[in-house]
Amino acid sequence: MNSAVKKQFKTQAHTLKPIVTIGQAGLTDAVLVELNIALDTHELLKIKIRLERDTRKQISTELCEKTQAELIQRIGQTVVIYRKSRIDKSAVKKNKKRVKTNLRRQG
């Protein structure tokens, strides 16, 4: 990813609120599952890591490796990551239309 694209993501992330906070338990399997779901939904995430400086750096690196996301920014306890969604959004939109149509027919 080039620096211009990263700069755009940093700008977008500025207004985001942290969606996940990682605490004393560290990077657990449950946190990874939620992060993968959130990345498929939002693509760009802001995460709080409430640990010591060295541990934060290690966890942010591990987090990117395990979720196959790219680190956009790391400032203090806040990390911004990006991963292109693995969900086919056009299929989701078509499915939503089908559900609405079926609900109208039933109702």
C-alpha positions as CSV (number, residue, x, y, z in Angstrom):
1,M,0.0,0.0,0.0
2,N,1.5,3.3,-1.0
3,S,1.8,6.4,1.3
4,A,-1.0,8.3,-0.4
5,V,-3.6,5.6,0.3
6,K,-2.4,5.3,3.9
7,K,-2.8,9.0,4.3
8,Q,-6.4,8.8,3.1
9,F,-7.1,5.9,5.6
10,K,-5.5,8.0,8.4
11,T,-7.8,10.8,7.5
12,Q,-10.9,8.5,7.5
13,A,-9.8,6.9,10.8
14,H,-9.5,10.2,12.6
15,T,-13.3,10.4,13.1
16,L,-13.7,6.7,14.0
17,K,-14.1,5.5,17.6
18,P,-12.2,2.4,18.8
19,I,-14.3,-0.7,18.1
20,V,-12.3,-3.1,20.2
21,T,-10.2,-2.7,23.3
22,I,-7.5,-5.2,24.1
23,G,-6.6,-5.4,27.8
24,Q,-4.7,-7.6,30.2
25,A,-5.9,-10.9,28.6
26,G,-4.1,-9.8,25.4
27,L,-5.0,-11.0,21.9
28,T,-7.4,-13.9,22.6
29,D,-9.1,-16.1,20.1
30,A,-12.4,-14.4,20.9
31,V,-10.9,-11.0,20.2
32,L,-9.6,-12.3,16.9
33,V,-13.0,-13.7,15.9
34,E,-14.6,-10.3,16.6
35,L,-11.9,-8.4,14.8
36,N,-12.3,-10.6,11.7
37,I,-16.0,-9.9,11.7
38,A,-15.5,-6.2,12.2
39,L,-12.9,-6.1,9.4
40,D,-15.3,-7.8,7.0
41,T,-18.0,-5.3,7.9
42,H,-16.0,-2.0,8.2
43,E,-12.6,-2.7,6.6
44,L,-11.0,0.2,8.5
45,L,-10.8,-0.2,12.3
46,K,-9.5,1.7,15.3
47,I,-8.4,-0.4,18.2
48,K,-7.2,0.5,21.7
49,I,-4.5,-1.6,23.3
50,R,-4.3,-1.0,27.0
51,L,-0.9,-2.5,27.8
52,E,2.8,-1.5,28.1
53,R,4.6,0.1,25.2
54,D,6.6,-2.9,24.1
55,T,3.7,-5.3,24.5
56,R,1.4,-2.9,22.4
57,K,3.9,-3.0,19.5
58,Q,4.2,-6.8,19.7
59,I,0.4,-7.2,19.9
60,S,-0.3,-4.8,17.0
61,T,2.2,-6.8,14.8
62,E,0.6,-10.1,15.8
63,L,-2.9,-8.7,15.3
64,C,-2.0,-7.7,11.7
65,E,-0.4,-11.1,11.0
66,K,-3.3,-13.1,12.3
67,T,-6.1,-11.1,10.7
68,Q,-4.1,-10.5,7.5
69,A,-4.7,-6.8,7.9
70,E,-2.3,-3.9,7.2
71,L,-1.2,-1.5,9.9
72,I,-2.1,2.0,8.9
73,Q,-1.1,3.9,12.0
74,R,0.0,3.4,15.6
75,I,-0.2,6.3,18.0
76,G,0.2,5.6,21.7
77,Q,-2.5,3.1,22.7
78,T,-4.4,3.4,19.5
79,V,-3.9,1.3,16.4
80,V,-5.6,1.7,13.0
81,I,-5.7,-1.3,10.7
82,Y,-7.2,-2.0,7.2
83,R,-8.2,-5.2,5.4
84,K,-10.3,-5.4,2.3
85,S,-13.6,-7.1,3.1
86,R,-13.8,-10.8,2.1
87,I,-17.6,-10.5,1.8
88,D,-19.1,-10.1,-1.6
89,K,-21.2,-6.9,-0.9
90,S,-23.2,-7.2,-4.1
91,A,-24.4,-10.6,-3.0
92,V,-25.4,-9.2,0.4
93,K,-27.4,-6.4,-1.2
94,K,-29.2,-8.9,-3.4
95,N,-30.0,-11.0,-0.4
96,K,-31.4,-8.0,1.5
97,K,-33.7,-7.2,-1.4
98,R,-34.9,-10.8,-1.5
99,V,-35.7,-10.7,2.2
100,K,-37.6,-7.4,2.0
101,T,-39.6,-8.8,-1.0
102,N,-40.4,-12.0,0.9
103,L,-41.5,-10.0,4.0
104,R,-43.8,-7.9,1.9
105,R,-45.4,-10.9,0.4
106,Q,-45.9,-12.5,3.8
107,G,-47.1,-9.4,5.6
